[in-house]
Amino acid sequence: MANHQSKYFEFKNEIIENSFSLSEFYGWNGLIIMRLELRKNSKIKNDLIISKYFDISDKEKIIVTVGGEVEIKINNKNFVLKEFDALNLYSNNLEYEIESKTNSQIFIISAKDLKPQEKDHVFFNFVKDIVPRDIWGGQCISRVFYGEGLNLVLFDLKSGFKFHDKGHQNEQVTWVVKGEMDFYVKNLKKKLCAGLGVDIADYDVHGGISNGAIGFDAFYPKREEEKYK
């Protein structure tokens, strides 16, 4: 049985073009989180979004905007993504283009072992279209997107909120986009803020206290508990 280790990480710009920069994190179970920072009026075709770990072109992927505004063009359809808008893409080897209307930041979430599928795209806004859930109780609001192979959760933790999780079998990658929180996984502690994240190994206890934090939890394989559907 593999000995998976939890670890913290930082999104660092590893690939830089004239119009955009790309950084990525690859987790222990094949979960990948890619961060793209795009300059205003830049255009990027899908074949430029290349991971150094595996080919994401035929995988389910979630594209979510956390700042700015981008337009994604797929065949004859255009999708405009502003803050917390997201697009879930399934189609095998789909060609698309991303055009930034302003300086923008987006994330792309996928996983290595996802099977190619032919399904309709899903466009939604985490705040406007997903019913908030009080998964933890207290001052934590979560909005859960339940994809075919992925869960992506937008969390909003109020200042002073404490949480503790006994662990689970799924890989979990957590990262912050606004604010900060003091986090622990087993005996490893770190303050998480924008640009920092943590990859949590199977069954590792974890938790923390929020200083007012907004961010994402990505799970692979997806959580099957009712509260994550």
N, C-alpha and C positions, 0 to 999 in steps of 0.2 A: 504494500500500500504506500502511495507516495506521501512524503512528509511535507505538506504544504505549510508555508510560512506567511503570516500576515506581515505587511510592510507598508510604510508610508511612501509617497512619491510626490514629485513636482512636475507639472506640465512645463517642459522646456522646449523652446522652438528648435527643432532638429532639422527641419527642411524649410528653407526660406526662398521664396521666389520674389519677383519684383512686386507682385500684387497681393501676395498672401504668405502667411507662415503656418506651419503645421507642426504640432507636437502630438505624441500619442503615448498611451500606457497600455501594456499587454499583461493581462492577469494570468494567474496560475491555472485557470480552467478554460482559457481561450477567449475570455471577455476582452474586448478592446474598446478604449475610449480615445477618440481623436478630437483634438481641439484645433479649429481653424480660425485664424484672425485675418480678416480681409480688409483691404483698403477700399475706400469709396470708388465705385465705378469699375471695380475689377471683375473679370469674368473667368470662371474656372470650369473646365469640363471634367467629367467624372474620371477620365483616364489620367488626370493629374493628381487625383487624390489617391495616393499609393501608400499603403502600409508596408513597412519593412518586415512585418511578421507573417502576413498571409494576404491573399487576394480577397478583398471584400466585395468585389463586383457582383458575385452571384449569391451573396448572403442577405438575409433580412437585415435592415439597418434603420435606425431612428436618427433623423436629423432634427436638432432642436436649436433654436436661436435664443441666446441669452442677452444679446445686446445688438442694437442697430436694426437693420432691415435688409433682407436678401430676397431675391426672386429666384425660384427654382423652376426651370423650364424642362418639361418632359413631353416629348412628342408635340402635340398641339395644346398641351395644358400648361398653365402658368400658376404657380403657387407663391404668394407673397407671405414671407415669414417675418413677423416682428417678435417682440419679447415674449418668450415662452410659447410661441407657435412651434409646432412640430409636424414632421412628415414621416410616416412609416412606409418604407419602400420594401417590396417583396420580390419584384420581378427579376428573373435571371438575366444577368449581364445587361441591365437597363442603362441606357445612355441618358445623361441629364447634364444640365449646365446651371451653375450657381452664379448669379450676378448680384453684387453688393450695391445697394442704393446709398448706403452710408458706411462709415467704418463699422464693421460688424464682427461679432464673435459667435461661432456656432460649434456645436459638438455633434459628432457622429458616433453612434454606439452600435456595435455588432459583436459577433462571436465566431470563432474559427469553425466550429462543427455544425453550424446551422445549415440545414438542407435548402437547396434552391427551391423556390416556389413561384407559382404564377397566381398572384392575388391582386386585387385592387389596392391602390395606394390609400392610405388613411391620413387625412389632414385634420389637425385639431389644435386647440390651445389648451395648455395644461390648466390655466386658471379659469377660463371661460367655459370650457366644454367638459371638464372632468369634475365630478362631484367630490368635494373635499371629504376626507375621512379622518376621524380622530383615532388613528391606529394605536397610539401609545397612551392616550388619555392626557388630560392636562392641557398644556399649551403647545401642542404639536399638531399641525395640519399637514396631511399628506394627500397627494393626488396621484393615483396609480394608473399608469397605462399598461394594459395587459396585452402584449403582442403574441405572435405565434410561438416564438421561442425566447422572448426577452420580456422582463419587467423593467420599466423605468419609472421611478417614483420621484416627483418633485416634493421636497419637504420645506416647510417654513417653521422653524423652531423659535419660539419667543425667548427673550432673554430670561435666564434663570431656570429654564426647563432642563431637568435631569432625566436621563434615560439609561437603561441597562438591558442588554439582550444576551441571553444565555448561549446564543450561537445557533447555527443551522448548517445543513449540508451544502447549500448553494454558495457559489462564489458571489461576493458582494463587493462592489467598488463604490465608494462614497466620496464625493468631492463637493466643495463649497464654491458658489459663484458670487455670493454677497454675504457680508458679515463674517463672523467667526465663531468657532466653538472649541472648547477643550475636549479632546477625544482620547480614549484609551482603547487598546485592543490587547487583551491579556495584561502584561506588565509594560507595554509600550505606550508612552504618552506623547501627545503632540498637539499644538494649537493649529487647527485647520482654518485657513482663510482662502480667499480666491486664488486659484492656481495650485492648491495643494489638495491631496486626496489620500485615501487609504484603501488597500486591497486586503480584504478580510478572508482568512483561510477558513476551511470547513470546521464548524463547531467551536470556533474561538469566541470567547465571551468578549463583548465590546460595549461601549457606551460613552457617556460624557455629559457635559453641561454646556448649554448654549449661551452665547453672549449676544444672541440675535443672529441667526444663520439661515440662509436659503441655499439649497443645493439639491443634489440628485443622489439617489441610490440606484445602481444598476445591478440586476440579478441574472445569473446564468448558471444552471438552467433556471427558468422562471419559477417563482414561488407559486405553489398550488393551493396555499391556504386561502380560504374565502376572502379574507380581508385584503388580499393582494390581487383580487380579480375585479 
